[in-house]
Amino acid sequence: MRKLKLKDLKKLSDEELEKKLKELKLELLKERGNVEMGGSVKNPGKIRALKRTIARILTIKKERERSR
């Protein structure tokens, strides 16, 4: 997963943001499940990056709701 920049996320439409949010939440769920089952972590910062990207998307969605 490459890091998604804020300016790249702001260019996406509402539908694309929603789709990306679902993908990231599923990926986060898989990563957390892997850690809980005692699996080795390939990239320790991946969970943190996923959570931050999800927060960025939610922030953009909230900003768009307020501006309407």
Sequence and secondary structure as in RCSB ss.txt:
>XXXX:A:sequence
MRKLKLKDLKKLSDEELEKKLKELKLELLKERGNVEMGGSVKNPGKIRALKRTIARILTIKKERERSR
>XXXX:A:secstr
     HHHHHHS HHHHHHHHHHHHHHHHHHHHHHHTT   S TTHHHHHHHHHHHHHHHHHHHHHH 
